[in-house]
Amino acid sequence: MVSIDTYNACVDFPIFDAKSRSMKKAFLGAAGGAIGRNDSNVVVIEALKDINIHLREGDRVGLVGHNGAGKSTLLRLLSGIYEPTRGAADVRGRVAPVFDLGVGMDPEISGMENIIIRGLFLGQTRKQMKSKLDEIAEFTELGDYLHMPLRTYSTGMRVRLALGVVTSIEPEILLLDEGIGAVDAAFMAKARTKLTELVDRSGLLVFASHSNEFLAQLCDTALWIDHGTVRQAGLVDEVVEAYEGKEAADQVRNVLAQRRQ
């Protein structure tokens, strides 16, 4: 059974060199979580606080919120990159994290070899990845560069390679962050089509995005993350309206109506 459950999950980042600051009380910045002290009197940033999420197979959940609100931290918690400082996180199923595209890539080996390595990092077998080499090569449009070391690639070329790999897999739990730019608009449009197909193949989706249109295309429900807490949960149009207002929500509703046709 594919599932995600968190119980009052918190993620704190200790700041050991901040002892000289006056911290008479916790406060909130314009972005980021609360700043306070832990039981050892060490300054900490409360990146996530008391997160309770219960998701099952078939759920398609969007994450909205300003930069620094905690969306990416939540994706890293669900992927197992971060352990909860307090509370618990129970994730059942094979996770495909699509946000740190450079993880599992070696700059000294070729693009083709990196396709295999990145696939292994995402839980695929070597045999599975070898069977997908031609498909991925065609998608990336990198040609002979696929036989050259990754260190010779531009940032956009690396993103093409990484997107080619992640959109070829069969994930049970897909953790997706749209903030993976650095490629031209035409290729990103092509990548969006592949990402949509990837979502259709996945059992469960958690998707962080600033694009209301893309959220409406992929998600049915949403969480508004604000200063490390879940401020609101519900249908995607209702959460977007609370976060950005009626005009943004109307855009979402138009896309949802098109999906239902």
Salt bridges, closest charged atoms under 4 A:
ASP5 OD1 - HIS54 ND1 2.75
ASP5 OD2 - ARG56 NH1 3.19
ASP12 OD2 - ARG86 NH1 2.41
ASP90 OD2 - ARG92 NE 3.11
ASP100 OD1 - ARG76 NH2 2.62
GLU108 OE1 - ARG151 NE 3.08
GLU135 OE2 - LYS194 NZ 3.50
GLU141 OE1 - ARG160 NH1 3.13
GLU141 OE2 - LYS190 NZ 2.86
GLU170 OE2 - ARG201 NE 3.19
GLU172 OE2 - ARG94 NH1 4.00
GLU178 OE2 - ARG192 NH2 2.51
ASP184 OD2 - ARG160 NH2 2.74
ASP220 OD1 - ARG259 NH2 2.98
ASP226 OD1 - HIS66 NE2 3.39
ASP226 OD1 - HIS227 ND1 3.23
ASP226 OD2 - ARG231 NH1 3.12
ASP237 OD2 - ARG253 NE 2.89
GLU241 OE1 - ARG253 NH2 2.67
ASP250 OD2 - LYS246 NZ 2.93
ASP250 OD1 - ARG253 NH1 3.30
